[in-house]
Amino acid sequence: MMVFLLFFQIDSLSLNKAIDMALAQSPAYYEAKVTFEKSRILYYQTLTSLLPTISASGTYSNSEYQGVESSGYSGNIQLNQPLFDLDILSSVFISRRQQRGSRIQYDAQIAGLILNLKTAYYDLINARELLESSEVAIERARENLELIKTKYELGSASRLEMLQGEVFHLSALQDRAKARTMEISAHEELKSILGTHEEINVIDTLTIPDSTDFLPLDSMFVILASANYNIQIAQELRKAAKLDLVSSYLRFLPRISLFYGYTYNSDSLVFDFQHVEDNATRNYGITMSFPIFEIKSLIFNHLNAKKELELREHEQKRILLENEKNLSTTYFALKESYERVYFARKSYDAATEASVIAREQYALGIISFLEFLASEKDLYGAKVTFKSALSDLYIQRANLSYLLGQSFSEE
C-alpha cells in the first residue's frame, strides 16, 4: 500500500481510506510508534540486570626498585550473578509498569491522530460544500444584478434597488472568499496529518444520522473511568509511583550476589592455554554489600518517592474530574448538535420554499426587489447554518468517541 501511495497521485479519499493512509505514512503515527518501541527496549534492558554479568580484564605492569626492573602480566575473568537484590527487582517491576503506560500512551496518540483526521476531514467537506453554495449564490446574485440593472436603465427600478443588488452580489463574493480560505485551511491540515503533498478530494458526504439514541450519562461515566486514555495513563503513573515508593524502602536492604572467576599472573606473556589453566587461581564466593554510606541519598530518594506518589494521586483525581467535565459538556453539546441539525434542516427547507415563492411573486410584481433579495439572503444563510451544524454534529460525535476510548459507536 505504501508503494502504491507513493507512485500514484491521490484523486479521492473516503474517510476509511484516509484513516488507513494516516496509519501507513503519517509522521505522527511513526513518531508514536517509535516512542513506544523505545519504552519496550528500555524494559528489556532492565530485564537484563537479572542476568549474570561477565567481566574480563588484563594488565601489564612494569616497576623498578633500586635499579632492578621487573615486569608482569595479569588477567582476570569473573562472573557475577545477583542473588538477592531487591533494587533490581523493583526496577524491573517499575519498568514494566512504565512500559504498560507507554502502550496506553501509544494508543492515545493514535486515537488523537484519528480524531484530528476526522475533524479535518469533516471540516474539508463542510468548507467545500460552503464553497459550492457560495458559487451558486454568486451566480444567482449576478443574474439578479443584471436583471435589476436592466430594469433601472428602463426606468422600472430605483437606484436603491440596484445598489441593494450590488451589495448582495458583493456580499456573495465575500462569502466565497471566506469559504475558499476555510477550504484551503482544512485541506492543508488534512494533508499535514496524512503526510502527503498531493491534492486530496474527499468523496464522503455528511448525512443526517437516523438514530439519536444516547446511552445514559451515568453509564458513560462508568465507561469513561475504565476506557479513557488520559485516565488510564494517570492510573499507570500512580501505580508506578507507588512501586517506586516501595522500592525506596527496599533499597535499605543489603545486596547479595554470587561470583565465580579466575585470576592469572605471569612474569612473561605466554600464549599457552594449558599453562594459563594450570597456573590460574580460581575464586568464588558470595558478595554482600550494605548501603551504610548511602543512607543520606536513600532517605532523600524515599522522601521524593513519597511526594511523587502524593503528586500522582492528586493528578489522577484532577484528570478524572476534568474528563468527567469534558464528557458532560461533549454529551450535551452533541445533543444540542442533533437539535440544531433538525431545526436547521427545517429552516433550510422553509427558506428554500420561501425563496421559490418570492421569486414567483417578484416576477409577478407582488413583492419588491428588496423583499426578494431578503429571501435570497435567508436561503443562503439557512443553507450555511445547516451545513455547519451537520459538520459540527459529526465532530462532536468523534470527540465523544475519543473521550470514551473509541468504545462509543459512531455509526
HELIX and SHEET records of a PDB file:
HELIX    1   1 MET A    2  PHE A    7  1                                   6    
HELIX    2   2 LEU A   15  GLN A   25  1                                  11    
HELIX    3   3 PRO A   27  LEU A   47  1                                  21    
HELIX    4   4 THR A   48  LEU A   50  5                                   3    
HELIX    5   5 LEU A   86  LEU A  154  1                                  69    
HELIX    6   6 ARG A  159  LEU A  194  1                                  36    
HELIX    7   7 LEU A  217  ALA A  227  1                                  11    
HELIX    8   8 TYR A  229  LEU A  250  1                                  22    
HELIX    9   9 PHE A  273  ASN A  279  1                                   7    
HELIX   10  10 ILE A  292  GLU A  294  5                                   3    
HELIX   11  11 ILE A  295  LEU A  364  1                                  70    
HELIX   12  12 PHE A  369  LEU A  403  1                                  35    
SHEET    1   A 4 THR A  53  TYR A  65  0                                        
SHEET    2   A 4 VAL A  68  PHE A  84 -1                                        
SHEET    3   A 4 ARG A 255  SER A 266 -1                                        
SHEET    4   A 4 THR A 281  SER A 289 -1                                        
END                                                                             
